[in-house]
Amino acid sequence: MKRRDFLTTSLAAAGAAGVSTLLSAPAAETGASAGREFYELRLYHLRRGPKQQLFDDFYREAAIPAMNRAGMAPIGVFNVATGPESPTMYVVIPHKSLESFATANDRVHADPEYRKAGAEFVNAPATDPSYVRVESSLMVAFDGMPKLEVPPWTAEKKPRLFELRTYESHSKKANKKKIEMFNVGEIAIFRRAGLLPVFFGETLIGPKLPNLTYMLAYESMAAHDANWGRFGADPEWHKLSSTPGYTDPEIVCNISNLFLRPTGYSQV
């Protein structure tokens, strides 16, 4: 079977029909030629109680090691610090290609070490499920930041705070314009202001479309406040954000954000 046909079939079987249109697009449009990553964002909605510990044990001992063996790394796992629907666990999974995303579950579930280490979570009965539900979205990285960047504090397991922000637009054209704005200048202004990006992604499949989602890292909430203050005062930001075509009323209709804390075993 040809690779393109295989991938299209796999995605359709997984319910990701929206991605199939990308498979006939030029490599530059799918991110392949620029080396842009793809990101799956998973939300595991849990119930308070022992299943929270079961989730942590499963991801620490089974899921992350198996994903790493399958070429997916680094894996970020986060608790909600400030936001809705707690307890919900947020998992960020980078992929080097659409094929990696399409075949990830099969490859991980075929791993005998994963099946052994994750047996309690994977084989939970319907009368006592491991989670309430799982939601998932797929993103492609921006040209201006083609790969996920791990914060410098992660290796030393220092305390850190993450902000996940989603910008909705009224049309795909407006969404693309906001992405362009980040690529041509806004990401650079973020970095100069001390706003440390982890990833920027255009959402291909998921809720609240069309939208883009990005993650920022901080040493503390005080650093968050100080860095956003510097960003808001930056003269280049004022110039860029007032440029016709890049103003908020033209291209952004809603912004939502929440704060996340990494688990002790998170690789981000």
C-alpha positions in Angstrom: 0.0 0.0 0.0 1.3 3.5 -0.8 2.3 5.6 2.2 -0.2 8.4 1.3 -3.1 5.8 1.0 -2.0 4.2 4.2 -1.9 7.4 6.2 -5.3 8.6 4.8 -6.9 5.3 5.8 -5.4 5.4 9.3 -6.6 8.9 9.9 -10.0 8.2 8.7 -10.2 5.1 11.0 -9.2 7.3 13.9 -11.9 9.8 13.1 -9.5 12.5 12.0 -11.1 13.2 8.7 -10.2 16.9 8.8 -6.5 16.0 8.4 -7.0 14.0 5.2 -7.2 17.2 3.1 -3.7 18.0 4.2 -2.3 14.8 2.7 -2.8 16.0 -0.8 -1.2 19.4 -0.1 2.4 20.3 -0.9 5.0 19.4 1.7 5.5 23.1 2.7 1.8 23.4 3.6 1.8 20.3 5.8 5.0 21.4 7.6 7.2 18.6 6.3 9.6 20.7 4.3 10.2 23.2 7.1 10.7 20.5 9.7 7.7 21.7 11.6 6.3 19.4 14.3 2.8 18.4 15.0 1.3 18.4 18.5 -1.5 16.3 20.0 -3.0 18.0 23.0 -4.9 15.5 25.2 -7.2 16.3 28.1 -7.9 13.5 30.5 -11.0 14.4 32.6 -10.7 12.5 35.9 -12.7 12.1 39.1 -11.2 13.1 42.4 -9.8 10.2 44.3 -7.5 7.2 43.6 -7.8 7.5 39.8 -5.6 10.6 40.0 -2.8 8.5 41.4 -3.5 5.8 38.9 -3.2 8.3 36.0 0.2 9.5 37.4 1.5 6.0 37.8 0.3 5.0 34.3 1.9 8.0 32.5 5.1 7.8 34.6 5.7 4.1 34.3 4.0 3.1 31.1 2.8 5.8 28.7 5.8 8.2 28.6 8.4 5.4 28.3 6.5 3.8 25.5 6.0 7.0 23.7 9.7 7.8 24.0 10.6 4.4 22.6 8.2 5.1 19.7 10.0 8.4 18.9 7.7 10.9 20.6 9.5 13.2 23.0 9.5 15.3 25.1 6.1 14.6 26.6 4.6 17.3 28.8 2.1 16.3 31.5 0.3 19.0 33.5 -2.2 19.6 36.3 -4.6 22.5 36.2 -3.4 25.2 38.5 -6.1 27.8 37.6 -8.8 26.9 35.2 -12.0 24.9 34.7 -12.9 21.2 35.2 -10.4 20.1 37.8 -9.1 17.4 37.9 -8.1 17.4 34.3 -4.7 16.3 33.1 -3.2 18.1 30.0 -0.8 16.1 27.9 1.3 17.5 25.1 2.7 14.9 22.6 5.0 16.1 19.8 5.1 14.3 16.5 7.7 14.6 13.7 5.0 13.9 11.0 1.4 13.3 10.4 2.1 9.6 10.0 3.5 9.5 13.5 0.3 11.0 14.9 -1.9 8.6 12.8 0.0 5.5 14.0 0.9 6.5 17.5 -1.8 4.6 19.4 -1.2 1.4 17.5 2.6 1.6 18.0 2.3 2.3 21.7 -0.3 -0.4 22.4 1.8 -2.9 20.5 4.7 -2.3 23.0 4.8 -5.3 25.4 6.4 -3.3 28.2 3.6 -0.7 27.9 0.9 -3.4 28.2 2.6 -4.9 31.2 3.3 -1.6 33.1 0.0 0.0 32.2 -2.3 -3.0 32.7 -4.3 -1.6 35.6 -5.1 1.6 33.7 -5.6 0.1 30.3 -7.7 -2.8 31.5 -10.0 -0.9 33.9 -13.5 -2.3 33.8 -16.6 -0.3 32.7 -17.8 -0.4 36.4 -14.6 1.4 37.5 -13.1 3.4 34.6 -9.7 5.0 34.7 -11.1 8.4 33.5 -14.3 10.1 32.7 -13.4 11.0 29.1 -10.5 12.0 26.9 -10.5 15.0 24.5 -7.9 15.5 21.8 -6.8 18.1 19.3 -4.1 18.2 16.6 -1.9 21.2 15.8 0.9 22.0 13.4 3.8 24.2 14.6 4.3 27.7 13.3 7.0 28.6 10.8 8.4 31.0 13.4 8.8 28.3 16.0 8.9 24.9 14.2 9.8 22.8 17.3 8.8 22.5 20.9 11.3 24.1 23.3 11.8 22.8 26.8 12.2 25.5 29.5 15.7 25.7 31.1 14.3 24.9 34.5 12.9 21.5 33.6 16.2 19.6 33.7 16.7 20.6 37.3 13.0 20.0 38.2 12.7 23.6 39.4 9.2 25.0 40.1 7.7 26.4 37.0 4.3 27.7 35.8 2.8 27.2 32.3 0.2 29.3 30.6 -1.9 27.8 27.8 -3.6 30.4 25.6 -6.1 29.9 22.7 -7.0 32.6 20.2 -10.2 32.1 18.3 -10.9 34.0 15.0 -14.1 34.6 13.1 -12.7 33.1 9.9 -9.8 30.9 8.7 -8.5 33.9 6.8 -8.3 35.9 10.0 -6.8 33.0 11.9 -4.0 32.8 9.2 -3.4 36.5 9.6 -2.9 36.2 13.3 -0.5 33.3 12.8 1.4 35.5 10.2 1.5 38.3 12.9 3.2 35.9 15.3 5.7 34.7 12.7 6.7 38.1 11.4 7.3 39.8 14.7 5.2 38.9 17.8 7.2 35.7 18.7 10.4 37.8 18.7 8.8 40.4 20.9 7.6 37.7 23.3 11.2 36.5 23.7 12.6 39.9 24.2 10.0 40.6 27.0 11.0 37.4 28.8 7.8 35.5 27.7 9.4 32.0 27.1 7.4 30.1 24.5 7.2 26.3 24.6 5.2 25.8 21.4 2.9 27.6 19.0 0.3 25.6 17.1 -2.3 26.1 14.4 -5.2 23.9 15.4 -6.1 21.5 12.6 -8.6 19.4 14.5 -10.3 20.2 17.7 -12.9 22.5 19.4 -13.4 26.3 18.9 -12.2 26.3 15.3 -10.6 28.3 13.8 -8.0 28.9 16.5 -4.3 28.8 17.4 -2.9 27.6 20.7 0.4 28.3 22.4 2.1 27.6 25.7 4.4 29.9 27.7 6.6 29.0 30.7 7.5 31.1 33.8 9.5 30.7 36.9 6.6 32.1 38.9 3.4 34.1 38.7 5.4 37.2 39.6 7.6 36.6 36.6 4.4 36.1 34.5 3.1 39.5 35.6 6.5 41.3 35.1 7.1 39.8 31.6 3.6 40.6 30.3 4.1 44.1 31.6 7.3 44.5 29.5 5.5 43.0 26.5 2.6 45.4 26.8 5.0 48.4 27.0 7.1 47.3 24.0 7.0 50.0 21.3 7.4 47.4 18.5 4.4 45.6 19.9 2.3 48.8 19.8 3.4 49.4 16.2 2.7 45.9 15.1 -0.7 45.6 16.9 -1.9 48.8 15.4 -0.9 47.9 11.8 -4.0 47.5 9.6 -4.7 43.9 9.1 -3.1 42.9 12.5 -5.4 44.7 14.9 -7.4 42.5 17.4 -10.8 43.6 16.2 -9.9 42.4 12.7 -8.5 38.9 13.5 -9.2 37.8 17.1 -12.7 37.3 18.5 -12.0 35.5 21.7 -9.0 34.6 24.0 -9.0 32.0 26.7 -6.2 30.9 28.9 -5.4 28.7 31.9 -2.4 28.0 34.1 -0.9 24.6 34.5 1.7 23.0 36.8 3.9 20.2 35.5 3.8 16.8 37.2 7.1 15.6 38.7 7.6 13.2 35.8 6.8 15.7 33.0 9.5 16.0 30.4 8.6 19.7 29.7 
